[in-house]
Amino acid sequence: MSLHRHNPADLSPPTGFSHAVTATGTRLVFLAGQTSLDRDGKVTGETLPEQFETALGNLMAALRHAGGSPADLARVTVYTTDVAAYRRHAHELGRIWHRLASRDYPAMAVIGVVRLWDEQALVEVDGFAVVD
């Protein structure tokens, strides 16, 4: 499997994402949206960073179970009920990302939403990976 991140010099420097990712491999793994649900199906964490850490951890667990690793992520979308809070906590969220998913960023987007499936959820993360 091979991922190549493209960050052209004529675009704004990417911070916490790659502008484009090309991937070659044998399997696509589509990762369902993950929130901060615990094993009992209850939303955990009061703050956006707390919920982001659990949601990203849940996404990584699903990816590992499918035979992948963080380096295999080609695309991730983050949905949040509070984009302003996401921006305020960007550095902390970046540290969480580095710890759980490395410094190899996939193509990413952050999308503001009115609410998520679980009313207490502040953030949801989904994506896809290319694995051998």
N, C-alpha and C positions, 0 to 999 in steps of 0.2 A: 504494500500500500504506500502511496506517496501523495502527500498534500504539498502544494506550493502556494505560498501566500504572496499576493500581488498588491503592492502599495506604491503606485506610481508617484514619482516626485512632483508631478504637476497637479496632484490632488492635495488637499489639506492633510497634514500628518495624522495618521490614525492613532487614537488613544483608546486602548481597550478593545480594539477590533481590527480586522484586516479588511481592506476594501474589496478584495476578491480572493477566492480560493479555488484552485483547480485540484481535482482529485482523481486518482486512478486507484483501483482496487477491485476486489471481487464481490463485495457485498455492501449494500446500503443498509444502514440501521436507522430507522425513523424512530425518534424518541418522543414519546407523548409528553404533553405539558405536565410539569411537576411543580407542586406548591410545597409548602412546609408541613405537609401531613406526616404524622408519625405512624408507627405500625398499627395503631388503633383507629386511624382515619381522622385524627383530630389535628387541627391547625395549631402549630406550636410557634412561639416567638411573638413578642409584642411589637418589635421594631422591624423596619424594612431590612436592615442588615441581618438581623437574626433569622428572619424568614428566608432571605436570599441564600444564606448559608445552608439551611436545611433543604431548600428547593434544589440548589445546585448539587448538593450531596446526593439527593434522591436521583437526579438526572445522571450523575456519575455512577451510581449503583446500578441503574438500569443499563447504562452503556457497558459497564464491566460484565454484567450478567449476559449481555449479548456478545461478549468476546472482544469488546473494544476498550480503548483507553482514551484519556483526554486528548492525546495527540491526534486521534482519529476524527475529532469533531471538525466538520466542514462548515456547518451553519448552526447558529443559535439565535433564538428570538426570546427576548425578555419582555413580558407584559407586566405593567405595573399600574396600580390605581393612583399613584402619586409620582409623576415624572419629576416634579420639583424636589421631592425627598430623595429620589434616585440620584439626581444631580448633586444634591448636598452631600450625599454619602458616597459619591463616586470613588474616592480614594480608599475608603474602607471596603467597598464592594470589590475594588480591584485587588486588594490584599487577599480577600476571601477567594476570588477567582484564582489568583496565583497559587494559593495553598492547595486548592482542590483540583484545579484544571491546568496548571502550568502557565507559562508565559507565551505559549503558542496560541494566538487568538484566531478563532474562526471568523468567517464573515458573520457580522452580528447586527441586530437592530433592537432598539428599545421602543416599545409601543405603549402609549398611555391608553388605559381602558377605564370604563366607568366602574366595573366590578368584575370579579372573577367568580368561578363556580361556587366556591366556598366564600361566603360573605366576609369572613374574617381575614381571608388571604389578601396580602398586599402585593404579592409578586408571584409570577409563574414563569417557568423556563422550559422551552422545548427546543428541539433541533434535530439534526441528522449527522451521521458519521459515515465514513467510508473505511471499511476494514477488510483485511485479507481473510 
